[in-house]
Amino acid sequence: MNIVKTKKGLREKLDEFRAQGHKIAFVPTMGALHEGHLSLLNKASTLADKVVCSIFVNPTQFNDPEDLKKYPRPIENDIVLLESVGCDVLFLPEVEEMYPASGEEDKDWEIDLGVLDQVLEGKERPGHFKGVVQIVYKLFKAVNPDVAVFGQKDLQQVLVIESLIRQKQLPIQLVMGPTKREENGLAMSSRNIRLSDIGKQQALALSQTLARTKTRIADWQKGNGTLAEIRVKAEEELKAAPGVSLEYFALCDRKTLLDATEETAPKDLVGLVAAWVDGVRLIDNSILDPDD
Ligand code: AMP
């Protein structure tokens, strides 16, 4: 695997690949890689000839300085994992490479995210998606990929990137990979490293409530009950779960992330949750299509 730390080094390597007619897929990450990331890299290798992964803990998308400070950075293990899935290039820039100290930051990444920046993660983490757009646009310009693969684990982020690609008319195919889970249902996350054993058990309440919600949606589709009742039930369960401090539970239209209504097509329904366990903020979601 080629490890490059500068945009110039990256361009040279990728120019070589392109000259050989290779198609390039890109998976941006913040490192502390787990099987979820690796599943995206495996998907990427089925979609293109060469796979580029970036590891960059982007300071501008952290609205909580403590979270940034505590973010795990096990780079040597990450490199071993990337080698194991045959990643071709690791782009590993320092902060100064992406945000030059000259302060001559171009603002051409700025886009209007509309509602996406005002609901759920946008509402709870002010400035987060602005930071995401800023770095992903810089990374897209540096890598210039044919395909970019993102995880459903961060569904709202996928919609934000979709909007970025559309507004900037970037010639990039966006592909979403499913959420990889532990056998017990816990969504894999780099932040899970910070959970105690008890916390890992308590965190199961998120995926379990989403699973129960999916069953209730199948019932709703048959004409039983209302979405409002299903929302309340999920909220009650999560609020009663030991060690879980609920931030939000939402039932939305997965294309817009606006609140779902009784008229929303069942195939478009998604349940999303954010909660704190052990001082760690966790998110999860599930597409609730009863036929899925
Ligand atoms: P992160 O390193 O957390 O910024 O995540 C990098 C990419 O991996 C994003 O597209 C995430 O949505 C995706 N990702 C994170 N966790 C998972 C998971 N459990 N399954 C699949 N993809 C994931």
py3Dmol code that shows the C-alpha trace and the ligand (Angstrom):
import py3Dmol

protein = """\
ATOM      1  CA  MET A   1       0.000   0.000   0.000  1.00  0.00           C
ATOM      2  CA  ASN A   2       1.213   3.479  -0.836  1.00  0.00           C
ATOM      3  CA  ILE A   3       1.063   5.889   2.081  1.00  0.00           C
ATOM      4  CA  VAL A   4       1.075   9.537   1.032  1.00  0.00           C
ATOM      5  CA  LYS A   5       0.907  12.549   3.290  1.00  0.00           C
ATOM      6  CA  THR A   6       0.670  15.390   0.804  1.00  0.00           C
ATOM      7  CA  LYS A   7      -1.865  16.358  -1.847  1.00  0.00           C
ATOM      8  CA  LYS A   8       0.999  16.604  -4.338  1.00  0.00           C
ATOM      9  CA  GLY A   9       2.207  13.053  -3.576  1.00  0.00           C
ATOM     10  CA  LEU A  10      -1.372  11.829  -3.870  1.00  0.00           C
ATOM     11  CA  ARG A  11      -1.895  13.509  -7.227  1.00  0.00           C
ATOM     12  CA  GLU A  12       1.293  11.997  -8.632  1.00  0.00           C
ATOM     13  CA  LYS A  13       0.278   8.484  -7.577  1.00  0.00           C
ATOM     14  CA  LEU A  14      -3.280   8.843  -8.839  1.00  0.00           C
ATOM     15  CA  ASP A  15      -2.147  10.374 -12.143  1.00  0.00           C
ATOM     16  CA  GLU A  16      -0.127   7.203 -12.644  1.00  0.00           C
ATOM     17  CA  PHE A  17      -3.206   5.047 -12.057  1.00  0.00           C
ATOM     18  CA  ARG A  18      -5.330   7.169 -14.373  1.00  0.00           C
ATOM     19  CA  ALA A  19      -2.695   7.019 -17.100  1.00  0.00           C
ATOM     20  CA  GLN A  20      -3.080   3.241 -16.901  1.00  0.00           C
ATOM     21  CA  GLY A  21      -6.833   3.673 -17.385  1.00  0.00           C
ATOM     22  CA  HIS A  22      -7.771   2.764 -13.829  1.00  0.00           C
ATOM     23  CA  LYS A  23     -11.028   3.807 -12.202  1.00  0.00           C
ATOM     24  CA  ILE A  24     -10.633   5.129  -8.645  1.00  0.00           C
ATOM     25  CA  ALA A  25     -12.881   4.587  -5.616  1.00  0.00           C
ATOM     26  CA  PHE A  26     -12.512   6.619  -2.439  1.00  0.00           C
ATOM     27  CA  VAL A  27     -13.447   5.920   1.194  1.00  0.00           C
ATOM     28  CA  PRO A  28     -12.873   8.867   3.552  1.00  0.00           C
ATOM     29  CA  THR A  29     -12.491   7.991   7.246  1.00  0.00           C
ATOM     30  CA  MET A  30     -11.246   9.380  10.531  1.00  0.00           C
ATOM     31  CA  GLY A  31      -9.340   6.182  11.313  1.00  0.00           C
ATOM     32  CA  ALA A  32      -9.667   3.844  14.316  1.00  0.00           C
ATOM     33  CA  LEU A  33     -10.813   1.463  11.636  1.00  0.00           C
ATOM     34  CA  HIS A  34     -13.206  -1.417  12.304  1.00  0.00           C
ATOM     35  CA  GLU A  35     -15.088  -3.924  10.188  1.00  0.00           C
ATOM     36  CA  GLY A  36     -17.596  -1.258   9.185  1.00  0.00           C
ATOM     37  CA  HIS A  37     -14.877   0.756   7.468  1.00  0.00           C
ATOM     38  CA  LEU A  38     -13.403  -2.419   5.973  1.00  0.00           C
ATOM     39  CA  SER A  39     -16.790  -3.382   4.512  1.00  0.00           C
ATOM     40  CA  LEU A  40     -16.855  -0.029   2.702  1.00  0.00           C
ATOM     41  CA  LEU A  41     -13.322  -0.603   1.400  1.00  0.00           C
ATOM     42  CA  ASN A  42     -14.319  -4.073   0.180  1.00  0.00           C
ATOM     43  CA  LYS A  43     -17.343  -2.602  -1.547  1.00  0.00           C
ATOM     44  CA  ALA A  44     -15.132   0.089  -3.087  1.00  0.00           C
ATOM     45  CA  SER A  45     -12.836  -2.540  -4.583  1.00  0.00           C
ATOM     46  CA  THR A  46     -15.786  -4.111  -6.399  1.00  0.00           C
ATOM     47  CA  LEU A  47     -16.668  -0.734  -7.930  1.00  0.00           C
ATOM     48  CA  ALA A  48     -13.267   0.431  -9.225  1.00  0.00           C
ATOM     49  CA  ASP A  49      -9.743  -0.751 -10.029  1.00  0.00           C
ATOM     50  CA  LYS A  50      -7.923   1.180  -7.320  1.00  0.00           C
ATOM     51  CA  VAL A  51      -9.061   2.068  -3.807  1.00  0.00           C
ATOM     52  CA  VAL A  52      -7.976   5.155  -1.890  1.00  0.00           C
ATOM     53  CA  CYS A  53      -8.690   5.517   1.829  1.00  0.00           C
ATOM     54  CA  SER A  54      -8.083   8.731   3.712  1.00  0.00           C
ATOM     55  CA  ILE A  55      -7.546   8.943   7.456  1.00  0.00           C
ATOM     56  CA  PHE A  56      -7.959  12.455   8.777  1.00  0.00           C
ATOM     57  CA  VAL A  57      -9.491  13.464  12.079  1.00  0.00           C
ATOM     58  CA  ASN A  58     -11.050  16.658  10.813  1.00  0.00           C
ATOM     59  CA  PRO A  59     -11.040  19.328  13.545  1.00  0.00           C
ATOM     60  CA  THR A  60     -13.683  21.514  11.869  1.00  0.00           C
ATOM     61  CA  GLN A  61     -16.442  18.927  12.175  1.00  0.00           C
ATOM     62  CA  PHE A  62     -16.091  18.478  15.935  1.00  0.00           C
ATOM     63  CA  ASN A  63     -18.425  20.782  17.809  1.00  0.00           C
ATOM     64  CA  ASP A  64     -17.157  19.295  21.100  1.00  0.00           C
ATOM     65  CA  PRO A  65     -13.402  19.899  21.748  1.00  0.00           C
ATOM     66  CA  GLU A  66     -13.337  17.031  24.294  1.00  0.00           C
ATOM     67  CA  ASP A  67     -14.619  14.618  21.645  1.00  0.00           C
ATOM     68  CA  LEU A  68     -11.841  15.742  19.274  1.00  0.00           C
ATOM     69  CA  LYS A  69      -9.218  15.320  21.989  1.00  0.00           C
ATOM     70  CA  LYS A  70     -10.456  11.860  22.943  1.00  0.00           C
ATOM     71  CA  TYR A  71     -10.904  10.618  19.369  1.00  0.00           C
ATOM     72  CA  PRO A  72      -8.865   7.365  19.051  1.00  0.00           C
ATOM     73  CA  ARG A  73      -5.856   7.424  16.682  1.00  0.00           C
ATOM     74  CA  PRO A  74      -4.395   3.879  16.457  1.00  0.00           C
ATOM     75  CA  ILE A  75      -2.669   4.537  13.132  1.00  0.00           C
ATOM     76  CA  GLU A  76      -0.322   1.533  13.096  1.00  0.00           C
ATOM     77  CA  ASN A  77      -3.180  -0.916  13.543  1.00  0.00           C
ATOM     78  CA  ASP A  78      -5.168   0.988  10.888  1.00  0.00           C
ATOM     79  CA  ILE A  79      -2.340   0.489   8.390  1.00  0.00           C
ATOM     80  CA  VAL A  80      -2.308  -3.270   9.089  1.00  0.00           C
ATOM     81  CA  LEU A  81      -6.085  -3.421   8.527  1.00  0.00           C
ATOM     82  CA  LEU A  82      -5.884  -1.428   5.300  1.00  0.00           C
ATOM     83  CA  GLU A  83      -3.152  -3.764   4.006  1.00  0.00           C
ATOM     84  CA  SER A  84      -5.361  -6.745   4.883  1.00  0.00           C
ATOM     85  CA  VAL A  85      -8.143  -5.567   2.542  1.00  0.00           C
ATOM     86  CA  GLY A  86      -5.753  -4.653  -0.267  1.00  0.00           C
ATOM     87  CA  CYS A  87      -6.235  -0.872  -0.103  1.00  0.00           C
ATOM     88  CA  ASP A  88      -4.004   0.717  -2.760  1.00  0.00           C
ATOM     89  CA  VAL A  89      -3.396   4.174  -1.310  1.00  0.00           C
ATOM     90  CA  LEU A  90      -3.690   5.638   2.166  1.00  0.00           C
ATOM     91  CA  PHE A  91      -3.898   9.422   2.193  1.00  0.00           C
ATOM     92  CA  LEU A  92      -2.757  10.479   5.656  1.00  0.00           C
ATOM     93  CA  PRO A  93      -2.406  14.260   5.762  1.00  0.00           C
ATOM     94  CA  GLU A  94      -1.477  16.409   8.742  1.00  0.00           C
ATOM     95  CA  VAL A  95      -3.893  19.176   9.714  1.00  0.00           C
ATOM     96  CA  GLU A  96      -1.654  21.825   8.057  1.00  0.00           C
ATOM     97  CA  GLU A  97      -1.863  19.987   4.729  1.00  0.00           C
ATOM     98  CA  MET A  98      -5.658  20.333   4.660  1.00  0.00           C
ATOM     99  CA  TYR A  99      -5.859  23.692   6.466  1.00  0.00           C
ATOM    100  CA  PRO A 100      -2.761  25.724   5.532  1.00  0.00           C
ATOM    101  CA  ALA A 101      -1.681  28.156   8.237  1.00  0.00           C
ATOM    102  CA  SER A 102      -1.559  30.980   5.662  1.00  0.00           C
ATOM    103  CA  GLY A 103      -5.242  31.383   6.422  1.00  0.00           C
ATOM    104  CA  GLU A 104      -5.922  31.657   2.722  1.00  0.00           C
ATOM    105  CA  GLU A 105      -8.748  29.228   2.987  1.00  0.00           C
ATOM    106  CA  ASP A 106     -10.871  29.190  -0.148  1.00  0.00           C
ATOM    107  CA  LYS A 107     -14.548  29.145   0.588  1.00  0.00           C
ATOM    108  CA  ASP A 108     -15.685  27.421  -2.578  1.00  0.00           C
ATOM    109  CA  TRP A 109     -16.910  24.473  -0.480  1.00  0.00           C
ATOM    110  CA  GLU A 110     -19.718  26.511   1.061  1.00  0.00           C
ATOM    111  CA  ILE A 111     -23.159  25.257   0.088  1.00  0.00           C
ATOM    112  CA  ASP A 112     -26.660  25.658   1.437  1.00  0.00           C
ATOM    113  CA  LEU A 113     -27.629  22.458   3.231  1.00  0.00           C
ATOM    114  CA  GLY A 114     -31.163  23.667   3.908  1.00  0.00           C
ATOM    115  CA  VAL A 115     -33.156  21.441   6.235  1.00  0.00           C
ATOM    116  CA  LEU A 116     -30.348  18.872   6.522  1.00  0.00           C
ATOM    117  CA  ASP A 117     -28.409  21.302   8.677  1.00  0.00           C
ATOM    118  CA  GLN A 118     -31.392  22.043  10.907  1.00  0.00           C
ATOM    119  CA  VAL A 119     -32.682  18.615  11.921  1.00  0.00           C
ATOM    120  CA  LEU A 120     -31.294  15.691  13.947  1.00  0.00           C
ATOM    121  CA  GLU A 121     -27.463  15.750  13.782  1.00  0.00           C
ATOM    122  CA  GLY A 122     -27.558  19.181  12.129  1.00  0.00           C
ATOM    123  CA  LYS A 123     -29.567  20.566  15.019  1.00  0.00           C
ATOM    124  CA  GLU A 124     -27.737  18.755  17.832  1.00  0.00           C
ATOM    125  CA  ARG A 125     -24.229  19.377  16.485  1.00  0.00           C
ATOM    126  CA  PRO A 126     -24.147  22.971  15.187  1.00  0.00           C
ATOM    127  CA  GLY A 127     -21.461  23.452  12.541  1.00  0.00           C
ATOM    128  CA  HIS A 128     -20.808  19.710  12.207  1.00  0.00           C
ATOM    129  CA  PHE A 129     -22.041  19.301   8.641  1.00  0.00           C
ATOM    130  CA  LYS A 130     -20.388  22.534   7.564  1.00  0.00           C
ATOM    131  CA  GLY A 131     -17.111  20.966   8.718  1.00  0.00           C
ATOM    132  CA  VAL A 132     -17.957  17.699   6.968  1.00  0.00           C
ATOM    133  CA  VAL A 133     -18.705  19.463   3.681  1.00  0.00           C
ATOM    134  CA  GLN A 134     -15.543  21.543   3.999  1.00  0.00           C
ATOM    135  CA  ILE A 135     -13.254  18.536   4.417  1.00  0.00           C
ATOM    136  CA  VAL A 136     -15.032  16.188   2.027  1.00  0.00           C
ATOM    137  CA  TYR A 137     -14.952  18.808  -0.722  1.00  0.00           C
ATOM    138  CA  LYS A 138     -11.213  19.325  -0.131  1.00  0.00           C
ATOM    139  CA  LEU A 139     -10.683  15.554  -0.176  1.00  0.00           C
ATOM    140  CA  PHE A 140     -12.795  15.135  -3.317  1.00  0.00           C
ATOM    141  CA  LYS A 141     -10.682  17.810  -5.027  1.00  0.00           C
ATOM    142  CA  ALA A 142      -7.474  16.079  -3.902  1.00  0.00           C
ATOM    143  CA  VAL A 143      -8.533  12.542  -4.896  1.00  0.00           C
ATOM    144  CA  ASN A 144     -10.881  13.282  -7.784  1.00  0.00           C
ATOM    145  CA  PRO A 145     -12.504   9.844  -7.453  1.00  0.00           C
ATOM    146  CA  ASP A 146     -14.918   8.172  -9.862  1.00  0.00           C
ATOM    147  CA  VAL A 147     -16.798   6.590  -6.957  1.00  0.00           C
ATOM    148  CA  ALA A 148     -17.084   7.542  -3.276  1.00  0.00           C
ATOM    149  CA  VAL A 149     -18.378   5.088  -0.667  1.00  0.00           C
ATOM    150  CA  PHE A 150     -20.007   6.230   2.581  1.00  0.00           C
ATOM    151  CA  GLY A 151     -21.766   4.302   5.359  1.00  0.00           C
ATOM    152  CA  GLN A 152     -25.467   4.223   6.142  1.00  0.00           C
ATOM    153  CA  LYS A 153     -24.403   4.433   9.812  1.00  0.00           C
ATOM    154  CA  ASP A 154     -24.196   8.189   9.117  1.00  0.00           C
ATOM    155  CA  LEU A 155     -27.274   8.410   6.916  1.00  0.00           C
ATOM    156  CA  GLN A 156     -27.674  12.168   7.282  1.00  0.00           C
ATOM    157  CA  GLN A 157     -24.049  12.587   6.200  1.00  0.00           C
ATOM    158  CA  VAL A 158     -24.810  10.570   3.044  1.00  0.00           C
ATOM    159  CA  LEU A 159     -27.630  12.999   2.212  1.00  0.00           C
ATOM    160  CA  VAL A 160     -25.299  15.944   2.884  1.00  0.00           C
ATOM    161  CA  ILE A 161     -22.660  14.512   0.523  1.00  0.00           C
ATOM    162  CA  GLU A 162     -25.355  13.796  -2.067  1.00  0.00           C
ATOM    163  CA  SER A 163     -26.320  17.453  -1.860  1.00  0.00           C
ATOM    164  CA  LEU A 164     -22.667  18.546  -2.142  1.00  0.00           C
ATOM    165  CA  ILE A 165     -22.166  16.424  -5.268  1.00  0.00           C
ATOM    166  CA  ARG A 166     -25.394  17.742  -6.805  1.00  0.00           C
ATOM    167  CA  GLN A 167     -24.769  21.413  -6.010  1.00  0.00           C
ATOM    168  CA  LYS A 168     -21.139  21.343  -7.146  1.00  0.00           C
ATOM    169  CA  GLN A 169     -21.983  19.095 -10.100  1.00  0.00           C
ATOM    170  CA  LEU A 170     -19.133  16.747  -9.262  1.00  0.00           C
ATOM    171  CA  PRO A 171     -18.705  13.749 -11.572  1.00  0.00           C
ATOM    172  CA  ILE A 172     -18.658  11.319  -8.623  1.00  0.00           C
ATOM    173  CA  GLN A 173     -20.885   8.288  -8.149  1.00  0.00           C
ATOM    174  CA  LEU A 174     -22.004   8.127  -4.518  1.00  0.00           C
ATOM    175  CA  VAL A 175     -22.518   4.653  -3.071  1.00  0.00           C
ATOM    176  CA  MET A 176     -23.892   3.855   0.383  1.00  0.00           C
ATOM    177  CA  GLY A 177     -22.759   0.733   2.262  1.00  0.00           C
ATOM    178  CA  PRO A 178     -24.935  -0.909   4.956  1.00  0.00           C
ATOM    179  CA  THR A 179     -24.190  -0.536   8.678  1.00  0.00           C
ATOM    180  CA  LYS A 180     -21.936  -3.272   9.999  1.00  0.00           C
ATOM    181  CA  ARG A 181     -22.974  -4.516  13.444  1.00  0.00           C
ATOM    182  CA  GLU A 182     -21.574  -6.661  16.225  1.00  0.00           C
ATOM    183  CA  GLU A 183     -23.324 -10.032  16.508  1.00  0.00           C
ATOM    184  CA  ASN A 184     -25.502  -8.618  19.286  1.00  0.00           C
ATOM    185  CA  GLY A 185     -26.686  -5.760  17.042  1.00  0.00           C
ATOM    186  CA  LEU A 186     -24.512  -2.900  18.316  1.00  0.00           C
ATOM    187  CA  ALA A 187     -23.572  -0.681  15.366  1.00  0.00           C
ATOM    188  CA  MET A 188     -19.794  -0.649  14.984  1.00  0.00           C
ATOM    189  CA  SER A 189     -18.233   2.732  15.681  1.00  0.00           C
ATOM    190  CA  SER A 190     -14.755   4.055  16.406  1.00  0.00           C
ATOM    191  CA  ARG A 191     -16.233   5.594  19.550  1.00  0.00           C
ATOM    192  CA  ASN A 192     -17.255   2.154  20.925  1.00  0.00           C
ATOM    193  CA  ILE A 193     -13.627   1.743  22.078  1.00  0.00           C
ATOM    194  CA  ARG A 194     -14.454   4.283  24.784  1.00  0.00           C
ATOM    195  CA  LEU A 195     -17.387   2.227  26.135  1.00  0.00           C
ATOM    196  CA  SER A 196     -16.936   0.050  29.233  1.00  0.00           C
ATOM    197  CA  ASP A 197     -18.215  -3.551  29.122  1.00  0.00           C
ATOM    198  CA  ILE A 198     -21.363  -2.431  30.925  1.00  0.00           C
ATOM    199  CA  GLY A 199     -21.705   0.515  28.545  1.00  0.00           C
ATOM    200  CA  LYS A 200     -21.519  -1.847  25.549  1.00  0.00           C
ATOM    201  CA  GLN A 201     -24.425  -3.820  27.012  1.00  0.00           C
ATOM    202  CA  GLN A 202     -26.423  -0.672  27.780  1.00  0.00           C
ATOM    203  CA  ALA A 203     -25.802   0.665  24.277  1.00  0.00           C
ATOM    204  CA  LEU A 204     -27.721  -2.307  22.857  1.00  0.00           C
ATOM    205  CA  ALA A 205     -30.916  -0.433  23.759  1.00  0.00           C
ATOM    206  CA  LEU A 206     -30.439   1.660  20.588  1.00  0.00           C
ATOM    207  CA  SER A 207     -30.380  -1.181  18.061  1.00  0.00           C
ATOM    208  CA  GLN A 208     -32.982  -3.141  20.021  1.00  0.00           C
ATOM    209  CA  THR A 209     -35.449  -0.255  19.974  1.00  0.00           C
ATOM    210  CA  LEU A 210     -34.835   0.204  16.248  1.00  0.00           C
ATOM    211  CA  ALA A 211     -35.503  -3.522  15.682  1.00  0.00           C
ATOM    212  CA  ARG A 212     -38.727  -3.374  17.698  1.00  0.00           C
ATOM    213  CA  THR A 213     -39.752  -0.255  15.803  1.00  0.00           C
ATOM    214  CA  LYS A 214     -39.335  -2.131  12.536  1.00  0.00           C
ATOM    215  CA  THR A 215     -41.723  -4.832  13.788  1.00  0.00           C
ATOM    216  CA  ARG A 216     -44.202  -2.151  14.867  1.00  0.00           C
ATOM    217  CA  ILE A 217     -43.985  -0.502  11.444  1.00  0.00           C
ATOM    218  CA  ALA A 218     -44.918  -3.817   9.801  1.00  0.00           C
ATOM    219  CA  ASP A 219     -47.969  -3.838  12.070  1.00  0.00           C
ATOM    220  CA  TRP A 220     -48.748  -0.194  11.258  1.00  0.00           C
ATOM    221  CA  GLN A 221     -48.633  -1.021   7.572  1.00  0.00           C
ATOM    222  CA  LYS A 222     -51.421  -3.515   8.220  1.00  0.00           C
ATOM    223  CA  GLY A 223     -53.508  -0.668   9.610  1.00  0.00           C
ATOM    224  CA  ASN A 224     -52.749  -1.037  13.331  1.00  0.00           C
ATOM    225  CA  GLY A 225     -51.910   2.090  15.349  1.00  0.00           C
ATOM    226  CA  THR A 226     -50.279   5.360  14.342  1.00  0.00           C
ATOM    227  CA  LEU A 227     -46.741   6.585  13.748  1.00  0.00           C
ATOM    228  CA  ALA A 228     -47.170   8.975  16.686  1.00  0.00           C
ATOM    229  CA  GLU A 229     -47.771   5.979  18.973  1.00  0.00           C
ATOM    230  CA  ILE A 230     -44.731   4.172  17.581  1.00  0.00           C
ATOM    231  CA  ARG A 231     -42.566   7.273  18.185  1.00  0.00           C
ATOM    232  CA  VAL A 232     -43.762   7.578  21.774  1.00  0.00           C
ATOM    233  CA  LYS A 233     -43.185   3.882  22.485  1.00  0.00           C
ATOM    234  CA  ALA A 234     -39.612   4.039  21.189  1.00  0.00           C
ATOM    235  CA  GLU A 235     -38.916   7.188  23.204  1.00  0.00           C
ATOM    236  CA  GLU A 236     -40.346   5.625  26.356  1.00  0.00           C
ATOM    237  CA  GLU A 237     -38.205   2.516  25.908  1.00  0.00           C
ATOM    238  CA  LEU A 238     -35.037   4.508  25.356  1.00  0.00           C
ATOM    239  CA  LYS A 239     -35.719   6.857  28.265  1.00  0.00           C
ATOM    240  CA  ALA A 240     -36.288   3.868  30.544  1.00  0.00           C
ATOM    241  CA  ALA A 241     -33.139   2.038  29.386  1.00  0.00           C
ATOM    242  CA  PRO A 242     -30.500   1.963  32.141  1.00  0.00           C
ATOM    243  CA  GLY A 243     -27.398   4.056  31.457  1.00  0.00           C
ATOM    244  CA  VAL A 244     -28.888   5.601  28.308  1.00  0.00           C
ATOM    245  CA  SER A 245     -29.464   9.325  28.041  1.00  0.00           C
ATOM    246  CA  LEU A 246     -31.638   9.927  24.989  1.00  0.00           C
ATOM    247  CA  GLU A 247     -30.967  12.900  22.722  1.00  0.00           C
ATOM    248  CA  TYR A 248     -33.518  12.097  20.028  1.00  0.00           C
ATOM    249  CA  PHE A 249     -35.505   9.347  18.431  1.00  0.00           C
ATOM    250  CA  ALA A 250     -37.077  10.220  15.086  1.00  0.00           C
ATOM    251  CA  LEU A 251     -39.178   8.534  12.453  1.00  0.00           C
ATOM    252  CA  CYS A 252     -38.431  10.206   9.148  1.00  0.00           C
ATOM    253  CA  ASP A 253     -38.671  10.042   5.410  1.00  0.00           C
ATOM    254  CA  ARG A 254     -35.261   8.679   4.485  1.00  0.00           C
ATOM    255  CA  LYS A 255     -34.915  10.872   1.390  1.00  0.00           C
ATOM    256  CA  THR A 256     -35.449  14.184   3.203  1.00  0.00           C
ATOM    257  CA  LEU A 257     -35.131  13.387   6.940  1.00  0.00           C
ATOM    258  CA  LEU A 258     -38.308  15.351   7.520  1.00  0.00           C
ATOM    259  CA  ASP A 259     -40.676  13.786  10.046  1.00  0.00           C
ATOM    260  CA  ALA A 260     -42.615  10.927   8.503  1.00  0.00           C
ATOM    261  CA  THR A 261     -46.383  11.250   8.274  1.00  0.00           C
ATOM    262  CA  GLU A 262     -49.131   8.667   7.957  1.00  0.00           C
ATOM    263  CA  GLU A 263     -48.886   9.251   4.202  1.00  0.00           C
ATOM    264  CA  THR A 264     -45.158   8.420   3.960  1.00  0.00           C
ATOM    265  CA  ALA A 265     -44.551   5.271   1.912  1.00  0.00           C
ATOM    266  CA  PRO A 266     -43.420   2.427   4.220  1.00  0.00           C
ATOM    267  CA  LYS A 267     -40.361   1.819   2.026  1.00  0.00           C
ATOM    268  CA  ASP A 268     -39.193   5.383   2.745  1.00  0.00           C
ATOM    269  CA  LEU A 269     -39.391   5.144   6.532  1.00  0.00           C
ATOM    270  CA  VAL A 270     -36.249   5.347   8.629  1.00  0.00           C
ATOM    271  CA  GLY A 271     -35.814   5.385  12.399  1.00  0.00           C
ATOM    272  CA  LEU A 272     -32.886   7.401  13.764  1.00  0.00           C
ATOM    273  CA  VAL A 273     -31.552   7.635  17.280  1.00  0.00           C
ATOM    274  CA  ALA A 274     -28.846   9.535  19.155  1.00  0.00           C
ATOM    275  CA  ALA A 275     -28.060   8.878  22.802  1.00  0.00           C
ATOM    276  CA  TRP A 276     -25.277   9.111  25.360  1.00  0.00           C
ATOM    277  CA  VAL A 277     -23.900   6.016  27.072  1.00  0.00           C
ATOM    278  CA  ASP A 278     -20.847   6.109  29.364  1.00  0.00           C
ATOM    279  CA  GLY A 279     -20.167   9.711  28.326  1.00  0.00           C
ATOM    280  CA  VAL A 280     -20.000   8.645  24.655  1.00  0.00           C
ATOM    281  CA  ARG A 281     -22.420   9.994  22.078  1.00  0.00           C
ATOM    282  CA  LEU A 282     -23.775   7.175  19.901  1.00  0.00           C
ATOM    283  CA  ILE A 283     -25.974   7.254  16.794  1.00  0.00           C
ATOM    284  CA  ASP A 284     -27.761   4.507  14.928  1.00  0.00           C
ATOM    285  CA  ASN A 285     -30.515   4.172  12.338  1.00  0.00           C
ATOM    286  CA  SER A 286     -32.556   1.559  10.590  1.00  0.00           C
ATOM    287  CA  ILE A 287     -34.492   1.578   7.357  1.00  0.00           C
ATOM    288  CA  LEU A 288     -37.897   0.350   8.398  1.00  0.00           C
ATOM    289  CA  ASP A 289     -39.222  -0.970   5.095  1.00  0.00           C
ATOM    290  CA  PRO A 290     -41.244  -4.008   6.212  1.00  0.00           C
ATOM    291  CA  ASP A 291     -40.373  -5.743   2.917  1.00  0.00           C
ATOM    292  CA  ASP A 292     -36.638  -5.185   3.343  1.00  0.00           C
TER     293      ASP A 292
END
"""
ligand_1 = """\
23
AMP
P -15.724 7.740 10.351
O -14.337 7.186 10.396
O -16.513 7.483 11.579
O -15.764 9.164 9.872
O -16.474 6.898 9.230
C -15.965 6.770 7.933
C -16.996 6.090 7.075
O -17.301 4.810 7.611
C -18.321 6.874 7.032
O -18.841 6.806 5.707
C -19.174 6.102 8.000
O -20.561 6.216 7.731
C -18.703 4.688 7.776
N -19.013 3.826 8.917
C -18.842 4.107 10.238
N -19.324 3.083 10.987
C -19.786 2.162 10.118
C -20.428 0.871 10.270
N -20.667 0.345 11.469
N -20.794 0.205 9.147
C -20.570 0.731 7.912
N -19.975 1.918 7.697
C -19.591 2.628 8.788
"""
view = py3Dmol.view(width=600, height=400)
view.addModel(protein, "pdb")
view.setStyle({"model": 0}, {"cartoon": {"style": "trace"}})
view.addModel(ligand_1, "xyz")
view.setStyle({"model": 1}, {"stick": {}})
view.zoomTo()
view.show()
